[in-house]
Amino acid sequence: MNDNALHVVSVVREQIVGDKILIEPGDEFVSSPEVEQITERALAYLKAGYAVHFAGTAGTGKTTLAFHVAAQLGRPVSLIHGDDEFGSSDLVGRDSGYRRRTLVDNFIHSVLKTEDEMKSLWVDNRLTTACRKGWTLIYDEFNRSRAEANNTLLSILSERILNLPKLRRTGEGYLEVHPDFHAIFTSNPEEYAGVHRTQDALMDRLITIQLGHYDRETETRITMAKSGISRPEAEKIVEMVRELRGLGVNNHRPTIRACIVMARVLAHHGGHARWDDDFFQRVWRDVLYTDTAKVTRGGQPVIMEKAEEVIREVCGGQPQAG
């Protein structure tokens, strides 16, 4: 196999047990020299004690790659999804109520002594559990959480200490992070809706790997692996999506997800990526409408007409009469 060859390697199958995810090999992850190079770098950073941050537009496989890298570490995974409503307690833990204990002493039957004791009940959340047990943390789209909620990560990633409220049942004010703990972050660009600007102090503690769209061959292999469609059909779908992606200025859509959706639907329905296939005509319009409506050139919208031109050229044939 030459250096430019692609092959299918292990991807994670997820088994959820409580707050942890056990990951094991699967069979639909398409690797390439580019993917393996990124994986090698990410593992080198993690094993040297640094957190890794996969940044890029939606649909570039950040989360899939995060799980792939985590699988190589061989530890359970604690998964957190960024949320605008998060506070620090959603990461670290919280007081979940109280426990009352009553002791009645009637050793001398003429004397009754009663003691009441009230204790708060503390529940560790996923970040604390991962730090304590040495699991791998995947914090997906972490910049959807507000910056103040993520402040607790600063001491974890630098001093390897998690500051904890005194309410925690052990009574300790801090937790030393387990040496096997590693952290992988993913994020979308700041201009996306619902995304917050991340504090510089946190970004300074992460090694950021920028991810873009993969090359044509990798996208073709991914489309085939995720749908079971034939190579000729996958090549047509990928080509039309890449052509549409290149129409606008700084236009990152449609993504590989559009390829996978169309390929899966066609494979399931028995359709084909041909201009004279009526079902395919309807499918690509449904899947690509949102993206094609945003395509512009010279500041003017190109809309569906340009998409039809591209797809007719890639998929062959002439438009049907009527």
Residue frames relative to the residue before (quaternion, step in Angstrom):
aa qw qx qy qz dx dy dz
M 1.0000 0.0000 0.0000 0.0000 0.00 0.00 0.00
N 0.3581 -0.7582 0.5006 0.2151 3.60 -0.72 1.01
D 0.7148 -0.4853 0.3029 0.4024 3.55 -1.30 0.26
N 0.7098 0.4539 -0.2651 0.4689 3.59 1.13 -0.54
A 0.4619 0.6986 -0.4445 0.3178 3.58 1.25 -0.03
L 0.2790 -0.7273 0.6010 0.1789 3.53 -1.29 0.54
H 0.0174 -0.7994 0.6005 -0.0021 3.53 -1.14 0.55
V 0.4656 -0.6531 0.5151 0.3024 3.52 -1.24 0.45
V 0.0447 -0.7996 0.5989 -0.0028 3.56 -0.78 1.03
S 0.7452 -0.4087 0.2807 0.4460 3.53 -1.30 -0.06
V 0.0301 -0.7304 0.6803 0.0534 3.50 -1.18 0.69
V 0.6078 -0.6051 0.3616 0.3656 3.57 -1.12 0.47
R 0.1651 -0.6599 0.7155 0.1591 3.43 -1.35 0.61
E 0.2870 -0.7973 0.5132 0.1360 3.55 -0.78 1.01
Q 0.0315 -0.7506 0.6599 0.0115 3.54 -1.01 0.92
I 0.2170 -0.8089 0.5389 0.0903 3.55 -0.46 1.24
V 0.0262 0.7776 -0.6244 0.0685 3.54 -0.76 1.12
G 0.8083 -0.1101 0.0339 0.5774 3.58 -0.23 1.25
D 0.7955 -0.2544 0.2177 0.5050 3.56 -0.81 -1.08
K 0.6699 0.4757 -0.3169 0.4738 3.59 1.22 0.09
I 0.2688 -0.7223 0.6122 0.1767 3.52 -1.30 0.47
L 0.2231 -0.7530 0.6056 0.1288 3.56 -0.78 1.05
I 0.1323 -0.8141 0.5640 0.0409 3.56 -0.72 1.06
E 0.0043 0.7906 -0.6100 0.0533 3.52 -1.00 0.90
P 0.7029 -0.4960 0.2924 0.4176 3.61 -1.18 0.39
G 0.1122 -0.7468 0.6517 0.0705 3.52 -1.24 0.70
D 0.4610 -0.7225 0.4584 0.2354 3.57 -1.16 -0.30
E 0.6441 0.5403 -0.3325 0.4274 3.62 1.14 0.40
F 0.5032 0.6450 -0.4342 0.3772 3.59 1.20 0.28
V 0.2167 -0.7824 0.5750 0.1016 3.54 -0.68 1.12
S 0.1256 -0.7943 0.5929 0.0421 3.52 -0.71 1.13
S 0.0650 -0.7594 0.6464 0.0364 3.51 -1.30 0.48
P 0.6934 -0.4351 0.3289 0.4708 3.61 -1.17 0.12
E 0.6388 0.5274 -0.3276 0.4545 3.60 1.02 -0.76
V 0.6713 0.4951 -0.2944 0.4664 3.58 0.90 -0.94
E 0.6874 0.4820 -0.2915 0.4585 3.57 0.88 -0.89
Q 0.6086 0.5392 -0.3540 0.4621 3.58 1.11 -0.59
I 0.6450 0.5068 -0.3104 0.4804 3.56 1.00 -0.86
T 0.6477 0.5248 -0.3125 0.4554 3.58 0.95 -0.91
E 0.6523 0.5242 -0.3117 0.4500 3.57 0.93 -0.91
R 0.6648 0.4966 -0.3026 0.4689 3.58 0.95 -0.88
A 0.6552 0.5251 -0.3130 0.4438 3.56 0.92 -0.95
L 0.6687 0.4947 -0.3003 0.4668 3.59 0.93 -0.87
A 0.6206 0.5374 -0.3414 0.4577 3.58 1.04 -0.72
Y 0.6584 0.4986 -0.3064 0.4733 3.59 0.97 -0.86
L 0.6705 0.5108 -0.3036 0.4442 3.58 0.88 -0.95
K 0.7026 0.4700 -0.2738 0.4588 3.57 0.87 -0.95
A 0.6360 0.4960 -0.3265 0.4929 3.57 1.25 -0.34
G 0.6244 -0.5955 0.3126 0.3973 3.57 1.31 0.07
Y 0.5881 0.5759 -0.3741 0.4273 3.59 1.24 0.24
A 0.4528 -0.6485 0.5346 0.2976 3.56 -1.24 0.49
V 0.2866 -0.7583 0.5670 0.1461 3.56 -1.08 0.78
H 0.1337 -0.7868 0.6019 0.0285 3.53 -1.03 0.91
F 0.1529 -0.7701 0.6154 0.0696 3.57 -0.66 1.16
A 0.0366 -0.8109 0.5830 -0.0346 3.57 -0.53 1.22
G 0.3660 0.7211 -0.5369 0.2405 3.56 -1.07 0.68
T 0.6705 -0.5009 0.3655 0.4074 3.52 -1.31 0.19
A 0.6562 -0.4983 0.3866 0.4143 3.56 -1.27 0.34
G 0.7952 0.3325 -0.2321 0.4508 3.55 -1.10 0.70
T 0.5753 0.5938 -0.3901 0.4053 3.61 1.19 0.23
G 0.5981 -0.6377 0.3400 0.3466 3.58 1.22 0.36
K 0.2527 0.8059 -0.5067 0.1727 3.60 1.15 0.50
T 0.7027 0.4666 -0.2811 0.4577 3.58 0.80 -0.98
T 0.6289 0.5288 -0.3318 0.4634 3.58 0.98 -0.81
L 0.6698 0.4892 -0.2974 0.4728 3.56 0.95 -0.88
A 0.6109 0.5503 -0.3506 0.4484 3.60 1.05 -0.73
F 0.6701 0.4781 -0.2955 0.4849 3.59 0.96 -0.84
H 0.6179 0.5441 -0.3417 0.4532 3.58 1.03 -0.76
V 0.6704 0.4793 -0.2961 0.4829 3.58 0.91 -0.90
A 0.6470 0.5257 -0.3208 0.4495 3.58 0.94 -0.89
A 0.6181 0.5625 -0.3458 0.4265 3.58 1.04 -0.74
Q 0.6374 0.5409 -0.3284 0.4396 3.57 1.09 -0.69
L 0.6335 0.5452 -0.3285 0.4400 3.60 1.19 -0.47
G 0.3478 -0.7972 0.4433 0.2171 3.56 1.27 -0.34
R 0.5809 0.5588 -0.3867 0.4481 3.60 1.15 0.55
P 0.5982 -0.5300 0.4326 0.4173 3.61 -1.17 0.38
V 0.3263 -0.7504 0.5502 0.1662 3.55 -1.18 0.63
S 0.1710 -0.7288 0.6538 0.1105 3.54 -1.11 0.81
L 0.1469 -0.8270 0.5420 0.0276 3.58 -0.49 1.24
I 0.0175 -0.7723 0.6347 -0.0198 3.54 -0.93 1.02
H 0.2052 -0.7550 0.6107 0.1218 3.57 -1.00 0.87
G 0.5001 -0.6685 0.4636 0.2969 3.57 -0.84 0.97
D 0.0012 -0.7990 0.5979 -0.0635 3.55 -1.02 0.87
D 0.5120 -0.6753 0.4495 0.2824 3.55 -0.88 1.01
E 0.6740 0.5065 -0.2903 0.4527 3.59 1.15 -0.57
F 0.4579 0.7140 -0.4380 0.2978 3.60 1.25 -0.18
G 0.0918 -0.7048 0.6961 0.1018 3.47 -1.33 0.64
S 0.7105 -0.4450 0.2974 0.4569 3.59 -1.20 0.11
S 0.6103 0.5683 -0.3559 0.4218 3.60 1.09 -0.62
D 0.6068 0.5568 -0.3608 0.4377 3.59 1.12 -0.52
L 0.6809 0.4352 -0.2821 0.5171 3.58 1.22 -0.38
V 0.7715 0.3948 -0.1885 0.4621 3.56 0.82 -1.06
G 0.6252 -0.4878 0.3788 0.4771 3.57 0.76 -1.03
R 0.2034 -0.7927 0.5683 0.0850 3.53 -1.27 0.16
D 0.5249 -0.5720 0.5223 0.3529 3.50 -1.38 0.27
S 0.1337 -0.8375 0.5281 0.0429 3.58 -0.55 1.15
G 0.7882 -0.2274 0.1316 0.5566 3.60 1.18 0.38
Y 0.4740 -0.6665 0.5059 0.2742 3.52 -1.29 -0.32
R 0.2144 -0.7333 0.6273 0.1510 3.51 -1.31 0.47
R 0.1784 -0.7914 0.5802 0.0721 3.54 -0.84 1.05
R 0.0873 -0.7864 0.6114 0.0154 3.55 -0.95 0.94
T 0.0945 -0.8029 0.5883 0.0139 3.55 -0.74 1.09
L 0.1063 -0.7850 0.6096 0.0297 3.58 -0.84 1.00
V 0.1118 -0.7868 0.6064 0.0277 3.55 -0.75 1.13
D 0.1029 -0.8007 0.5900 0.0118 3.57 -0.62 1.16
N 0.0661 0.7975 -0.5920 0.0957 3.56 -0.48 1.25
F 0.1337 0.8371 -0.5177 0.1159 3.58 1.15 0.74
I 0.7204 0.2285 -0.1616 0.6346 3.52 1.11 -0.77
H 0.3873 -0.7977 0.3957 0.2390 3.55 -0.20 1.28
S 0.6482 0.4990 -0.3378 0.4655 3.55 1.15 -0.24
V 0.7144 0.3640 -0.2291 0.5519 3.58 1.36 -0.14
L 0.1003 -0.7905 0.6033 0.0318 3.59 -0.75 1.05
K 0.0285 -0.7946 0.6060 -0.0216 3.56 -0.72 1.13
T 0.0701 -0.8044 0.5900 -0.0033 3.59 -0.79 1.02
E 0.0711 -0.7805 0.6204 0.0285 3.56 -0.99 0.92
D 0.1446 -0.7722 0.6156 0.0621 3.56 -0.93 0.96
E 0.0303 -0.7860 0.6175 -0.0015 3.56 -0.96 0.91
M 0.1168 -0.7921 0.5984 0.0283 3.58 -0.80 1.04
K 0.0015 -0.7994 0.5997 -0.0364 3.58 -0.76 1.09
S 0.4309 -0.6768 0.5280 0.2785 3.54 -1.06 0.75
L 0.3304 -0.7247 0.5733 0.1922 3.55 -1.19 0.64
W 0.1390 -0.8051 0.5754 0.0364 3.55 -0.63 1.17
V 0.1188 -0.7823 0.6090 0.0555 3.58 -0.98 0.88
D 0.3630 -0.7212 0.5490 0.2161 3.59 -0.74 1.06
N 0.2639 -0.7347 0.5962 0.1875 3.56 -1.06 0.71
R 0.7946 -0.4160 0.1771 0.4052 3.56 -1.31 0.26
L 0.6299 0.5330 -0.3524 0.4415 3.59 0.98 -0.71
T 0.6631 0.4994 -0.3020 0.4688 3.58 0.90 -0.91
T 0.6494 0.5211 -0.3167 0.4544 3.57 0.94 -0.88
A 0.6608 0.5051 -0.3071 0.4625 3.58 0.94 -0.88
C 0.6559 0.5055 -0.3093 0.4676 3.59 0.98 -0.84
R 0.6911 0.4941 -0.2829 0.4453 3.58 0.93 -0.87
K 0.7825 0.3578 -0.1697 0.4806 3.58 0.95 -0.92
G 0.4790 -0.6922 0.4319 0.3237 3.59 1.22 -0.14
W 0.3355 0.7263 -0.5219 0.2958 3.57 1.04 0.81
T 0.4969 -0.6092 0.5160 0.3402 3.55 -1.34 0.17
L 0.2549 -0.7621 0.5801 0.1327 3.56 -0.81 1.03
I 0.0562 -0.7333 0.6755 0.0530 3.56 -1.00 0.89
Y 0.0806 -0.7874 0.6111 -0.0003 3.56 -0.52 1.24
D 0.1528 -0.8435 0.5138 0.0345 3.54 0.03 1.37
E 0.8336 -0.0208 -0.0471 0.5500 3.56 -0.86 1.07
F 0.0450 0.8643 -0.4985 0.0502 3.55 0.91 0.99
N 0.6707 0.5053 -0.3221 0.4370 3.61 1.08 -0.54
R 0.4732 0.5969 -0.4837 0.4311 3.58 1.19 0.49
S 0.6076 0.4907 -0.3488 0.5180 3.56 1.31 -0.20
R 0.5454 -0.6216 0.4496 0.3377 3.55 -1.12 0.65
A 0.6498 -0.5636 0.3470 0.3738 3.57 -1.11 0.72
E 0.6668 0.5176 -0.3245 0.4268 3.60 0.90 -0.86
A 0.6107 0.5468 -0.3573 0.4477 3.61 1.11 -0.56
N 0.7172 0.4563 -0.2422 0.4677 3.57 1.11 -0.70
N 0.4151 0.7357 -0.4591 0.2751 3.60 1.26 -0.07
T 0.6006 0.5917 -0.3596 0.3999 3.58 1.09 -0.64
L 0.5877 0.5956 -0.3575 0.4148 3.58 1.25 -0.40
L 0.5485 0.6683 -0.3946 0.3111 3.58 1.11 -0.61
S 0.7205 0.4230 -0.2586 0.4849 3.59 0.78 -0.99
I 0.5870 0.5745 -0.3701 0.4341 3.60 1.14 -0.56
L 0.7528 0.4206 -0.2111 0.4603 3.56 0.85 -1.01
S 0.7274 0.3898 -0.2517 0.5056 3.61 1.15 -0.38
E 0.8077 0.2469 -0.1258 0.5204 3.60 0.57 -1.13
R 0.3521 -0.7422 0.4874 0.2958 3.61 1.31 -0.21
I 0.5573 0.5401 -0.4121 0.4773 3.55 1.01 0.91
L 0.2024 -0.7576 0.6101 0.1135 3.55 -0.98 0.91
N 0.2956 -0.7505 0.5668 0.1676 3.56 -0.68 1.12
L 0.0997 -0.8189 0.5652 -0.0066 3.56 -0.83 1.05
P 0.5356 -0.6004 0.4744 0.3574 3.59 -1.14 0.57
K 0.5892 -0.5943 0.4205 0.3505 3.57 -1.15 0.59
L 0.5517 0.6348 -0.3918 0.3729 3.60 1.21 -0.37
R 0.5008 0.6615 -0.4399 0.3437 3.59 1.17 -0.44
R 0.6156 -0.6396 0.3195 0.3313 3.54 -0.89 1.02
T 0.6454 0.5165 -0.3389 0.4493 3.62 1.09 -0.54
G 0.4292 -0.7215 0.4434 0.3140 3.55 1.25 -0.38
E 0.5274 0.6415 -0.4114 0.3756 3.60 1.27 -0.07
G 0.4096 -0.7269 0.5020 0.2277 3.53 -1.10 0.72
Y 0.7895 0.1425 -0.1077 0.5872 3.56 1.25 -0.06
L 0.2269 -0.7488 0.6064 0.1414 3.55 -1.31 0.33
E 0.3514 -0.7100 0.5662 0.2277 3.57 -0.85 0.93
V 0.4332 -0.7253 0.4780 0.2403 3.55 -0.75 1.09
H 0.5322 -0.6417 0.4639 0.2998 3.55 -0.95 0.97
P 0.5358 -0.6574 0.4151 0.3294 3.65 -0.90 0.80
D 0.6756 0.4843 -0.3045 0.4650 3.63 1.15 -0.44
F 0.4655 0.6758 -0.4522 0.3493 3.60 1.25 0.02
H 0.0421 0.7683 -0.6377 0.0356 3.56 -1.00 0.93
A 0.2085 -0.7924 0.5652 0.0955 3.57 -1.14 0.59
I 0.0588 -0.7672 0.6387 0.0003 3.55 -1.00 0.99
F 0.1315 -0.8005 0.5840 0.0281 3.56 -0.75 1.10
T 0.0793 -0.7472 0.6504 0.1108 3.56 -1.26 0.44
S 0.0016 -0.8050 0.5933 -0.0044 3.57 -1.14 0.56
N 0.3596 -0.6747 0.5994 0.2372 3.50 -1.37 0.42
P 0.6559 -0.5165 0.3578 0.4183 3.61 -1.18 0.40
E 0.6209 -0.5958 0.3745 0.3453 3.56 -1.13 0.69
E 0.6388 0.5436 -0.3519 0.4154 3.60 1.09 -0.50
Y 0.5020 0.6455 -0.4314 0.3810 3.60 1.23 -0.14
A 0.5683 -0.5910 0.4514 0.3522 3.57 -1.16 0.65
G 0.8227 0.2543 -0.1899 0.4717 3.56 -1.05 0.80
V 0.5874 0.5675 -0.3667 0.4455 3.58 1.27 0.20
H 0.2583 -0.7728 0.5662 0.1246 3.56 -0.96 0.94
R 0.5218 -0.5996 0.4963 0.3491 3.54 -1.21 0.50
T 0.3521 -0.7537 0.5218 0.1889 3.56 -0.85 1.00
Q 0.5274 -0.6355 0.4572 0.3301 3.56 -1.01 0.81
D 0.5797 -0.6154 0.4184 0.3319 3.55 -1.06 0.83
A 0.6137 0.5746 -0.3548 0.4091 3.59 1.02 -0.76
L 0.6711 0.4730 -0.3013 0.4849 3.59 1.02 -0.72
M 0.6522 0.5172 -0.3211 0.4518 3.59 0.90 -0.89
D 0.6294 0.5517 -0.3282 0.4380 3.58 1.11 -0.70
R 0.6871 0.4664 -0.2732 0.4856 3.57 1.24 -0.40
L 0.6592 0.4780 -0.2974 0.4985 3.59 1.31 -0.02
I 0.2707 -0.6929 0.6296 0.2241 3.56 -1.23 0.48
T 0.2102 -0.8269 0.5169 0.0695 3.54 -0.42 1.29
I 0.1088 -0.7559 0.6441 0.0442 3.55 -0.96 1.00
Q 0.2769 -0.7774 0.5474 0.1385 3.55 -0.55 1.20
L 0.1397 -0.7947 0.5883 0.0530 3.57 -0.83 1.03
G 0.0960 -0.7769 0.6199 0.0537 3.54 -1.04 0.83
H 0.7128 -0.3811 0.3206 0.4938 3.55 -1.24 -0.37
Y 0.4761 -0.6697 0.4932 0.2855 3.55 -1.10 0.72
D 0.6327 -0.5260 0.3960 0.4077 3.56 -1.28 0.26
R 0.7341 -0.4574 0.2870 0.4117 3.56 -1.31 0.37
E 0.6844 0.4943 -0.3029 0.4423 3.59 0.83 -0.92
T 0.6464 0.5091 -0.3252 0.4661 3.58 0.97 -0.80
E 0.6592 0.4988 -0.3151 0.4662 3.59 0.92 -0.85
T 0.6225 0.5313 -0.3412 0.4625 3.59 1.04 -0.69
R 0.6823 0.4846 -0.2903 0.4641 3.57 0.88 -0.92
I 0.6212 0.5276 -0.3414 0.4683 3.59 1.04 -0.71
T 0.6541 0.5207 -0.3067 0.4549 3.56 0.92 -0.93
M 0.6536 0.5040 -0.3057 0.4747 3.58 0.98 -0.84
A 0.6907 0.4993 -0.2866 0.4375 3.58 0.85 -1.00
K 0.7226 0.4541 -0.2493 0.4578 3.58 0.99 -0.81
S 0.7821 0.3435 -0.1704 0.4912 3.60 1.17 -0.41
G 0.3802 -0.7190 0.4951 0.3054 3.58 1.09 -0.66
I 0.4403 0.6962 -0.4569 0.3357 3.58 1.26 0.19
S 0.5906 -0.5932 0.4097 0.3626 3.58 -1.18 0.49
R 0.6523 -0.5309 0.3674 0.3971 3.57 -1.22 0.44
P 0.6595 0.5032 -0.3508 0.4344 3.68 0.75 -0.82
E 0.6598 0.4936 -0.3117 0.4731 3.59 0.99 -0.82
A 0.6510 0.5169 -0.3128 0.4596 3.58 0.97 -0.88
E 0.6392 0.5373 -0.3295 0.4406 3.59 0.95 -0.83
K 0.6495 0.5117 -0.3217 0.4614 3.59 0.98 -0.80
I 0.6709 0.5030 -0.3016 0.4537 3.56 0.88 -0.95
V 0.6667 0.4961 -0.3017 0.4673 3.57 0.90 -0.91
E 0.6517 0.5271 -0.3231 0.4395 3.59 0.91 -0.84
M 0.6793 0.4812 -0.3078 0.4607 3.59 0.89 -0.89
V 0.6423 0.5136 -0.3269 0.4656 3.60 1.02 -0.76
R 0.6638 0.4976 -0.3122 0.4630 3.60 0.94 -0.82
E 0.6260 0.5269 -0.3385 0.4647 3.58 1.05 -0.70
L 0.6745 0.4834 -0.2967 0.4725 3.58 0.92 -0.88
R 0.6124 0.5611 -0.3353 0.4446 3.57 1.09 -0.75
G 0.7229 0.4656 -0.2425 0.4492 3.56 1.04 -0.75
L 0.4907 0.7001 -0.4199 0.3045 3.59 1.22 -0.09
G 0.7670 0.3710 -0.1986 0.4844 3.57 0.90 -0.90
V 0.5354 -0.5770 0.4999 0.3613 3.51 -1.38 0.07
N 0.8276 -0.0234 -0.0442 0.5591 3.59 -0.70 1.13
N 0.3889 0.7130 -0.4846 0.3249 3.55 1.04 0.77
H 0.1705 -0.8285 0.5303 0.0576 3.57 -0.46 1.23
R 0.6890 0.4433 -0.2721 0.5047 3.58 1.23 -0.01
P 0.5273 -0.1215 -0.8384 -0.0655 1.52 -2.32 1.05
T 0.4280 -0.7159 0.5034 0.2255 3.56 -1.21 0.61
I 0.7390 -0.3775 0.3104 0.4637 3.54 -1.35 -0.12
R 0.5514 0.6135 -0.3986 0.4007 3.61 1.14 -0.46
A 0.6257 0.5307 -0.3398 0.4597 3.58 1.04 -0.74
C 0.6192 0.5368 -0.3378 0.4629 3.59 1.04 -0.76
I 0.6847 0.4968 -0.2856 0.4504 3.56 0.85 -1.01
V 0.6457 0.5253 -0.3258 0.4483 3.60 0.92 -0.87
M 0.6920 0.4711 -0.2908 0.4632 3.60 0.77 -0.99
A 0.6607 0.5153 -0.3109 0.4487 3.58 0.94 -0.88
R 0.6599 0.5091 -0.3131 0.4552 3.60 0.91 -0.86
V 0.6635 0.5031 -0.3071 0.4608 3.56 0.94 -0.90
L 0.6617 0.4995 -0.3078 0.4668 3.58 0.92 -0.89
A 0.6556 0.5123 -0.3164 0.4557 3.58 0.93 -0.86
H 0.6768 0.4938 -0.2926 0.4610 3.58 0.96 -0.85
H 0.7447 0.4148 -0.2139 0.4770 3.56 0.98 -0.88
G 0.4487 -0.6886 0.4549 0.3428 3.59 1.21 -0.40
G 0.4250 0.7026 -0.4641 0.3322 3.57 1.21 0.51
H 0.2962 -0.7465 0.5715 0.1683 3.56 -1.34 0.12
A 0.4901 -0.6537 0.4971 0.2922 3.55 -1.18 0.68
R 0.3764 0.6856 -0.5224 0.3396 3.55 0.42 1.30
W 0.5738 -0.6137 0.4187 0.3446 3.53 -1.08 0.72
D 0.7172 0.4430 -0.2630 0.4692 3.61 1.01 -0.69
D 0.5265 0.5824 -0.4363 0.4396 3.61 1.22 0.31
D 0.3899 -0.7626 0.4664 0.2210 3.58 -0.35 1.26
F 0.6462 0.5260 -0.3257 0.4469 3.57 0.97 -0.84
F 0.6406 0.5188 -0.3217 0.4657 3.59 0.96 -0.84
Q 0.6030 0.5671 -0.3529 0.4361 3.59 1.03 -0.77
R 0.6954 0.4635 -0.2741 0.4759 3.56 0.92 -0.92
V 0.6460 0.5509 -0.3241 0.4172 3.56 0.97 -0.88
W 0.7108 0.4555 -0.2978 0.4456 3.58 0.70 -0.99
R 0.6103 0.5379 -0.3624 0.4548 3.59 1.09 -0.61
D 0.6610 0.5061 -0.3080 0.4605 3.59 0.93 -0.88
V 0.7224 0.4608 -0.2562 0.4473 3.58 0.83 -1.01
L 0.7949 0.3590 -0.1581 0.4628 3.57 0.90 -0.93
Y 0.4158 0.7495 -0.4630 0.2257 3.59 1.19 -0.20
T 0.6685 0.5116 -0.3190 0.4354 3.60 0.79 -0.96
D 0.6951 0.4734 -0.2777 0.4644 3.57 0.96 -0.87
T 0.6862 0.4824 -0.3010 0.4536 3.58 0.88 -0.89
A 0.6001 0.5630 -0.3662 0.4345 3.59 1.12 -0.52
K 0.7009 0.4538 -0.2656 0.4819 3.59 1.21 -0.47
V 0.5027 0.6686 -0.4281 0.3420 3.60 1.23 -0.24
T 0.0073 0.7998 -0.5991 0.0363 3.57 -0.84 0.99
R 0.0546 -0.7501 0.6555 0.0688 3.53 -1.32 0.36
G 0.8268 0.0494 -0.0897 0.5532 3.54 -0.72 1.10
G 0.6814 -0.5004 0.2851 0.4517 3.56 1.14 0.60
Q 0.6642 0.4798 -0.3036 0.4864 3.60 1.25 -0.11
P 0.4995 -0.6662 0.4583 0.3109 3.60 -0.97 0.81
V 0.2981 -0.7499 0.5670 0.1651 3.54 -1.04 0.82
I 0.1392 -0.8561 0.4823 0.1228 3.57 1.26 -0.59
M 0.8384 -0.2920 0.1624 0.4306 3.54 -1.28 -0.43
E 0.5650 0.6213 -0.4013 0.3657 3.61 1.08 -0.58
K 0.6726 0.4834 -0.2990 0.4738 3.56 0.94 -0.88
A 0.6147 0.5420 -0.3426 0.4593 3.56 1.07 -0.72
E 0.6440 0.5172 -0.3194 0.4644 3.59 0.93 -0.84
E 0.6378 0.5321 -0.3261 0.4514 3.57 0.98 -0.81
V 0.6626 0.5027 -0.2979 0.4685 3.58 0.94 -0.93
I 0.7066 0.4740 -0.2724 0.4492 3.57 0.80 -1.01
R 0.6252 0.5229 -0.3407 0.4687 3.58 1.06 -0.69
E 0.6564 0.5082 -0.3089 0.4641 3.56 1.02 -0.80
V 0.7071 0.4634 -0.2666 0.4628 3.59 0.91 -0.92
C 0.7833 0.3696 -0.1700 0.4700 3.57 0.84 -1.02
G 0.4849 -0.7113 0.4100 0.3013 3.59 1.25 -0.03
G 0.6932 0.4777 -0.3550 0.4065 3.53 -1.29 0.35
Q 0.4124 -0.6747 0.5570 0.2540 3.50 -1.36 0.12
P 0.5984 -0.5638 0.4065 0.3986 3.58 -1.11 0.50
Q 0.4828 -0.6750 0.4775 0.2887 3.56 -1.02 0.82
A 0.5367 -0.6192 0.4636 0.3370 3.55 -1.09 0.70
G 0.7940 0.2961 -0.2151 0.4855 3.56 -1.11 0.66
